[in-house]
Amino acid sequence: MSDTVERIADALLYEGYLLYPYRRSAVKNRQRFNFGVLYPEEHVAAAEPGSADRCFMQTECLVSGSDATTLALKLRFLQLVESASAANGAAPWQEAVERTVRLDYSLGELLTETRRDVFAFLSGADDAAAVAAGSLNGEVELSAGFSDRGTIRLRVRIINRTSFPAAEASRHDVLKRSLVSCHAILALSRGQFVSLLDPPGEFSAAVASCENIGAWPVLVGEAGQRDTLLASPIILYDYPTIAPESAGDLFDATEIDEILSLRIMTLTEEEKREVRQTDERARRLLDRTESLTAEQLMQMHGVLRQPHLFEDRP
């Protein structure tokens, strides 16, 4: 998998994880909203009518290939755990542990029968920075069927199977039993994906019939390559890239790097101390921002994109 794909996936994994001003005392960090959350089934069943909470995400896409085409699936999400300092009386704070599930199948296997793979992760992080927060259990369901013009429709469904009594449905607790920022990377060998955003005309009807729920699949990698698909809860175009002017992840969804970097520089020394004590990722973000040079800041200010946008106009 290319570095480009990994960088995009990493940015999406932590988008919305920590919001400016990056302090645990900020209300929006104590009661934050995360993208791509798959909640326990019991919680979703007990939710109010019209709730947007869901316990699964589904990706459907078209593959130009054969039964010899192989699929490598990489599922990634965050497991939130209570920080040790929060357990000792500090303001509530949930840290993230990265989780990954890898599966490999041939399309021939998936055309024959639906495959279901279960996974489980024990509670807590790998170090003393977090305390137990309950285990996560999930399932990946994969199936395939023939579609128009020799293509194969591939379906990937990711389901949170974690047990969680609905009576205990405080948001803080339910997030610890949820798959947070869930997304999947699908890579093919001996096959190619059909773009769902800009398909060739002959595949338009088949693409329109694909049902994606909580997932937005786009082609990723070098422009023109069609062997890798990223399905995330965030809307992107085919072949997204990280702006070279960006000094690094800021986590704060949709913010402009320049504006947010300048805001960070205005934090008081007391606020900066709290940022560094909140989360290791927040500490690195603050240290990086404070070390930006004047040249790096200027690079964020006004960059022309699509210089040939108006070439065809009379």
N, C-alpha and C positions, 0 to 999 in steps of 0.2 A: 504494500500500500504506500502511495507516495506521501512525501512530507506535506504537500498541499492539502491532501484529503485529511491527514491527521490534524493539521492546524485548524482547518475549518471545523472539524468534529470537536476538537478541544474547546474552541471558542463557543460553540453551541452548548456544550455540556455544562458550562459555567455561566451562561448568559442568564442574568437575573438572580444568580446565586447570592450576591452581596451588592447592596445598593448604596450609593452616596448618601450620607457621609461616611459609610463603611464602619459605623460603630454599632456595637450590640445594643446600646441604649436607644438607638433610633427606632421609633415605632415601626417603620416600614421594614426593618430588619428583624424585629421580634415577631412581626405578623406579615411576613413577606409572601409574595406570590411567585411561585416557581413555574417555569414553562414545562409542558410535557409531563405532568404528574399522573401516574397511574395509581389510583387509590385501591384499597382492598374492596373486594366485591360486596361485602356486607355493608360497608360505609356507603357505597354508591346506591345500593338497594334501598337504604334508609334515607337517602337525600331527598330534599324538597323537590316537588315537580318543577321541571324546567332547569334544574341544576346542570351545570356544564361539567361536573365531575364525572370521570369515566374510569373504568378499571382495565381497559384494554386500548391498544392502538393497532390499526390495521393498515398494511401497505399492500397495494395491488399494482403490478406493473407488467409490461410486456417484454418478453425476451425473444430475440431472434437467435434460435439455437436448435439443439436436438436433445435426445435423451442422454447423450454423452456430455452435454454441458454441465459443468460443476459450479455450485454456488458455495461461497464462503461467507457466512453471516457473522457479523460482529455486533452484538447488542451491548450498548453502554448506558449506564444510568448512575445516579448518585444515591447513596444511602445516607440519610441524615441521622446523626447520633448526637446525644447530649454531650456538650463539652464538660470536661472535668471541672473547670472553674465555675461553670453554671451550677453544677451539682453541689459545689461548696458554698453556694449562697450568692454568687454574682448574678447579674441579669441573665435571663434565659438566652441560650445560644446553641444552635444546632450546627455542628460541623459536618462536612461532607466526606464520605469515603467513596472513591471511584470503584464501580463494579463492572465487570466485563464477562460476557458469555459468548463463546465461539462455537459455531456449528458448521459442519461441512456435509453437503449432500450433492448427489447428481440429480439433474432434473428427471432422469429416468426413474429414480426412486420416488420422487415426489409425484410424478405422473401416475405411478402405480397405486399409491395410497398416501393419505394424510399422515404426516409425522408429527409427533408431539414429544417435546423434550422439556423436562422439568429442571428447575434450578433452585438453589437455596443458598442464602448467605447468613452466616451467624451474626448475632448482634455485636455492636461495638466496632471500634477501629483497630488498627494493627499496633497501636502504641498507647501510652498512658494518657494521651490528650483527650480521650473520650471514654465514656462509660457505657455500659450495656444499654441498648435501646430496642431490643427485640429483633427477631430474625425476619428475613424476607423470603417469600416463596413465590415462584412464578413459573410460567409455562410459555414456551414458544411453539406455535402451531404453524406448520408449513405445508402448503399444498400447491399443486400446479394442474393446469388443464389446457387443452389445445384451444387456440383462438383463431382469429381471422388470418388469412394469407400465410399460414404455416407458423405463426407466432405461438408462443406459449405464455399463458397468463400465470404469473406467480403471485401467490398470496402469502404474506407473513403476518401473523397475528401474535402480539405479545400481551400476556394477561397476568395481572397481579392476583395470585392465589393465596395471599397472606391472610390468615385468620385474624379478624379484628372485630370484637363485639360492637355493634352499632351504638350501644348505650354509652360507650367510652369515646364518643366521636368528637373530642376537642381537637381543633385543627393542629395544635402543637403535637399532640400524641399521634394523630392519624398520619402526619407526614413522616413519622419514624417508621411507619409500616407501609410506606409508599415507594414506588419507583419514580425518582425525581429526575427531570430533564432526560427522559427516556428517548433514545434514538437508535437507529440501526444503520450499519454500513453493509451493503450487499456488493460482493465482488464476483464476477463471472470469469470462468476459464472456458475457452472454446465457445463463446457466445457473446452477444451484445444486447444491451438494453435499448428500447425505443424511448425517445424523449417523451415525457408526458406533457411537457409544456409546449413543445414545437415539433409534433410528430409529422412524418411524411404523410401526405394526403391520404394514401391508401390505408393508413393505420388509424385515421382519425376516429372512426366509429368505435374501433376496439379500445382505443385509449379512453374515449368518453365513457365507456362502460366500466372502467376500472373504478373501484370504490375505495377511497382512502379516508380513514377515520382517525383524526388526531395525528396524522402524518402527512408531510409534504415532500414527496420524493423528487430529487433532482439529480442530474448527472454531475459528477465531480471528477476532478483530475485536470489534466491538460485539455484545452479546448479541442473538441473533435473526438476524444476518446469516449467510448460507450460501454466500458466494461465495469464501471463502478457507479453505484447509486447510493445517495445519502437520503435517508428518510428521517426527518426531524419534525418537531411541532412548530418550527419557525419557518415562515414563507421565504424562500430563496428563489433565485433564477438558476438555470443550468450553469455549471462551471463558476460557482462563486469563488472569490479570492479575498485574502486579507490585504487591506490597503498597505502598501510598503511604508507609508508615512506613519503608521500606527506603531507606537513604542511598545505596546503589549495590551493584554486583556484588561478591560476596565469593569467587566461584568454587568454594568448598569445599562439595561436594555435600551437601545435606540439613542443613547446619548452620543453627542459629538465629542471626539477625543480632545480637541483643543479646548472647548468650553469646560469639559469635566476636569481636565488636567489643571486648568487655571483655578477652578473651584477648589481642588484638592490643596493647591498651594496657599490658599487663604485660611486653612484650618489653623486653629491656635495650637500651641505646644501641648496643652492639656488634651485637646481633641486628638492630636496625633498620637499621644500616649495611649489613649483608649483604642484607637484604630489598631495599633501594634499589638495590643492585648486581646483584641477581639478574635483574630483569625490569622493564621500564618500567611494565607494568600493576601489578606488585607495588608499585612506588614510588608510583603514583597512589593505590592502595588504602590504603597506610599514611598518606600525607599527608591523605587524606580522613577516615580514621578518627580521626587525631589532632586534626583540626579540628572534630569533632562537638561541638555544644553540649549542655549538660545537658538542654535541652528535647528535642533530637533523640534523645538516649539514652532518655529517658522515653517517647517515642512508641513505641519498640520493645517496651516492657514492658507486655504484657497488653492486647490489642485484641479486642473482642467481634466475632465473625463470625457470620453467619446468625442475627440476633436473633429471627427468627420461626420458628426451628426447631421449637419445641414448641407453637406456636399451636394445632395441630389435636388436641393430646392432651386427653383428658377431665379 
